[in-house]
């Protein structure tokens, strides 16, 4: 008897799919599976883990395993914030699952988000660092820096600032600052230097991460460098959230919301639904879904680890190739593959090459964008790939005859 079968052999009423991101570090994936097992004990219904990428089982595989034995599946997100994975990728996977398993009722929950249990957990993480440093927030000037990954979604970034404020309220910290380790600003380095100007007795850095992975390591390294640079301030970094049982309180609440159809998300500040300054081109569900499908396809079609479009080790250069209809007809797939080949063979800077949907410059393609420089190349041929990588990526020299600003 499978664990999703009842003793009588009939279908269980429901099961839960706990969706984690997935990591190359198996330890991080095991944390997701541990939380799934603990959540099953808490809820009393079958709970399986599935991953967006980089780990097994994938969301479709996990659903295929659960669907034959249950009448409904509630999806609970092990995502700290509501960014593209929560808003686009998982809904796209569930839409496909509904067509493949029409007999199953799929209910989609929300992200972990801002929750009292998480604020309480963050407070404990800060207190542990205070104990290590030998300081007391009620007697000493203790500043806290809450460091998250950072997102291209303003709604997700705003939640970090809200958590920082809630952590400050009612506690004796001199200040609590929100900061980010990548993607957006303020950066951890800038925030720490700014906090140092106020001469606190101690700076407590709390990583707002689930697992102890690469990004958490960077937060620790940045904290150690700051501590060495400022001898008059004691600074140390705390632990990530891990598998603390208080996360089960949040996940249980999100499960109840999903199964009762009472999920609430912040649509008023969602860049896919309202026009926000600087994000006007993201408005529209169709565009969001297209990006999600392109992202999913990129993972499914990757040939090796180097081609993975969502590795979180930040490259020196990110090269995006438009493979939308017009650029594709002009030869973009060949450009994409040639750029990937040149990037693999490059001896200098690390270069990540990924496909993207329309860049809004139809008729001048194939279009290639290089970041973080923000340089766009147009009418690129496969033969140009070597110059883009060897000149721009390796030697930081723009290829002038392809530069859209000079054409």
N, C-alpha and C positions, 0 to 999 in steps of 0.2 A: 504493500500500500504506500503510495507516495504521501508526503507530508501534507499535500493539499487536498487529499481525499478525507472525507469523514468516515467514521467507523462503519457506517452502513453502506458505503460505496457511492452515496449521492454527492452532488456538487456542494462545495462550500458556498455560502452566500457571497462571500467577498474575500479578496486578498489585497495586499498592499505592495506596490512597487516603489521601493526607495531608490530614487535616481541620484547617483553621484556623478561627479565630473569624470573621474578616471585619471590615473597617474601612471607614469613609468616606474614609480616607486611602489612595489607591491605592498609595502608596509602601509602606505596611504590607502590603497584599495582594501586592505584587510580591515582598516578602521571603518570603512563604509559597511563592510559585511558584518562587523561586530555590532554596529549600531542597528543594522537590519535585524540581527538575531535578538538583540535586547529589546527592540521595538515590538517584535513578535511576542516576546514574553509579556510586555506591558499591555498590548492590545488584545491578545488572545486570538488573533487571526493570522493566517500565513503572511509573512513579509519576505519578499525576495529583493535582492539588490540588482540594479542594472546600471550601466555606465554610458555616458554620452560618447566617450572616446577613450582610446589608449588602454582600455582594460576590458575584460570579459566577465560576464556576458554583456553584450550590447543591449540597448533598450528593446529592439525587435526580438532578439533571442530570449530575453527574460519574459517578454509578453507571450511569446509562443509557448514557453514552458508553463506559464500560469494559466493561460486562457482555457485549455481543455477541462480544467477542474473547478472553475469558479464561474459565478454568474456576473460578478462585477469586479473591477480592478480600480482601486483608488491610487493615483500617483501622488507621492509625497516627494518634494524636492529637497535634496540636501545641498541647496545653494544658499549662500548667505544673503544674496541680493537678487533682485529681479532685473537681470540684463538679458542679452540676446538668447542665452541658453533657455532661460525660463519662459521668455516671451515668444520665442520663435522655434527653437530647435525641438524642444519637447512637444509643443503642440503639433508640429509637423509630423513627428513620429507617431503621436496618438491618432492623428487623422488617418494615417496609413493603416494603423492597427485596427481602427474601426471598420475600415473596408475589408480587411482580411479576417476579422473576427466579429461579424455583425451580431452574433448571439451574446456578446459580452458588453456590459455597460461600463464604459470607461469614464472615470471622473478625475479631472485634473485639479490638483491642489496648488498652493502657492509656495513661495520660497520661505526660508526661515524668517527673514526680515527682522523688524524691531520688536522685541519681546522682553517682558520683565525678567524672564529666566536667563536670557542672554546677558542683560545688564548686570544681573547678580553674579553670573559666571565671570564676566570681565572684571568686576570688582574684586573677586577672589584672586584672579590672576595678578592683578595689580598688588594686592596685599601680600602675595607670596614674594614678589620682587622687593617690596618694602622690607619684609623680614630679612631677606638676604643682604640688603644694603644696610640694615640696622637703623632705619629711619621710621618715624611715626608721622602720619599725615596730620594728626591733631596737634603735634608740637613742632614739626619741621615743615619747611616749604617744599612740598612735593608736587611736581608737575607730571602729568601723564600725557603720553603721546599714543593715540590709538591709530595703528597703522594697518590699512587694508590694501588689497591688491590694486584697486583702481580700475575704472571701467570707462568705455566710450559712451555709456548711458548715464545721463545726468541724474536720472531718478535713483539709480543705484548709488552713485557717489553722494547724493544728498542724504541717504540713509546712514552713511558713515558719520556725517556731521551730526545727525540726530542722535545716534548712539553715543557719540562723544558728549553731547550736551546732557543726555540722560545720566551718563556716568558721573558727570560733574555735579548735577543737582543733588542736594542733600548730603553731600560728602565734603570732607575737609581738604580736598585737593586745591592747590592754588590756581590750577588751570588744567583743562583737558583739551588737547588739540587733536583734530582729525588730520591724517596725512595718508600718503599713498606711496607704494613701492614701485609703481609703474603706471603707464598709460596716461595718467592725468596729474594735475598739480593740486596742492603743494606736495613736493616730494619729501621723503623722510629726511634727507640731508638738509634741505632748506628749513624744514620745520624745527629740527634739532638746533640748528644754528640760531634760529630766531628765539627759541625758548631760552637758550643760553644767555641771551642779552638781559634776561630778567633775573639772573643770578639765583636760581632755586638751589636748595640744598641737594635735591636729588631729582633725577628724571627717570621715570618709569615708562618703558616702551612696552606696549601690549600689542602683539601681533593679532590682528583679527583674521585668523586663518583657521581652517578646520584641522589640517594636518601639518606635520613637521617636515615640509618639503623644501624645494629650492628657494621659493620666495621667503619663507620663514628664515631660512639660512641667511639670505641677503639682509633681512631686517636685523638679525643678530649681528652680522658683520658691521652693518652701518652703525649700530649702537656701540659696539666695541671701539670702532674708530673715533666716534664722538667722545666716548669716555676717555680715550687716550689724548685727544686734542684739547680737552677742557679739564685740567686737573682740579679746578675748584668746584666741579660738579660731579657727583657720583651718579652714574647712569648704568642701567642694566635692562636686559630684555626678558620678558616673561615667556610663558609657554602658550602655544595655540590652544584652541578649544578642545581638540582631541575627541575622546568618546565620553566626555562627562555626562552623567546621567541627566543633568538638567536639559541637555539637548533633546532627550526623549519627551520632556514636558512640551517643548515647542513642536516636535514632530507629531505628538499625539493631538495637539490642538489643530495642526494643519490637516491631519487625517480627518478629524471630525468636520472641519470646514468643507473638505472635498466631498465626503460621503453625504453631507446634507445639503450640498449645493449653495453654501454660504461663503464661498471664497470671495475675498475683497482684495483688490490690488489698486495701486495708485494710478488710475487712468488719467487723472487731471494733470499729471506731470510725466506721462509716458510719451517719449519722443515719437513713437509710432502712431500715436492717436491725436496728439495736439501739436501745433506748430510752436516750437521753442527756438529762440534765437540761436543761430549757429547750427541747428539740426533740422532745418526746413526740408532738406531732401530726404529725410528718413520717414516723413509722415506717410502713412498709407499701409494698410495690412498686406496688400499684394507685394509691395517692395520688401517688406520685412520677411514675408514667407519665401520670396525668391532668394534672399540672402541666406536664409536658413537651409533651403534645399541645395544651394551651391556649396555651402559649408559642409553639409552632410555628404554630398557627392565627392567633395575633395578628400574626405577621410576614407570613403569607401574605395576610391580609385587610387589611393597613394601606393606607390611602388615600394617605398622603403621608408625608414624612419626619417631620413633627411628631407623627404618631401612632405612630412606631416605639416598641415597648415595651422596647427594649434599647439605647437610646442611653446612652453612658457619661458624658456631660456631666451632672453632678448637678443636678437641678432644685431650686428652693426648696421645692416641695411635690410630693409624689407621691400622686395620688388613685387608689385601687383600687376598682373597682366589681365586686361579685359578680355573675357572670352564670351561676351554676349553676342547676339546674333550678327550684328554688322561687322564687328571686329573678327569674329570667328570666320565669316565669309572671306575676310581679307587676309587670312592666314595666321590668326592669333594662336591656334593650338601648336603650330610649328614653332612660333616664337617662344611660347611657354616652355616647351620641351627643350629647346636649345638653351634658354636661359637657365633652366634647371641643371642641364649638363655642365654649363660653364661654372655655375655656382658650386657644384660638387667638386670640380677640378681646381677651384680657386685656392691659391696659397695664402692670400692675405686676409681681408676682413671676412667675417661670417655673413653669409647672405642667405636669406630665406625668400624663395620664389613661390608665390601662390596665385591662383586664379581669382578673379573678381567678376562681379556682374557689371552692368553698364557704368562707365565713368562720366557719361554725359557729353562726350565729345565724338558722337557718331559721325562717320564720314571722314575722319582723320586718323583712323586706326590702321593697324593695330596700335592701341594705346597702352603705354607702360608707365606706371607711377613708381617712383623710388622714394622711400621714406626712411629716416625722419627728415630728409632734406626737402621733401615736398616738390621734387622735380618731376615733371611729366614729359615723357617722350612720345612722339607721334609718328605714324607711318613707319613703324619699326619692322624690319625684315629679320629673318632668322640669322642672317650674316652679321647683324648689328649686335647680337647678344654678347659676343666676345668683348666689344668695346664698352658696353654698358657695365659689364662685370669688372673687366680688367682696369678700365679707366676710372669709372665713377665709384664703384664699390671698393676697389683695392687702393686707388690713389686719390680718391676724393676729387676727381676732375670731371666736370660735366662734359657730356658729348654734345657739342654745340649745334651740329647740323641736325640733331634730332630733338633738341629742346623746344617745347611748345612755345616758350616765351620768345624764342628767336626766329621761329619759322614765319 
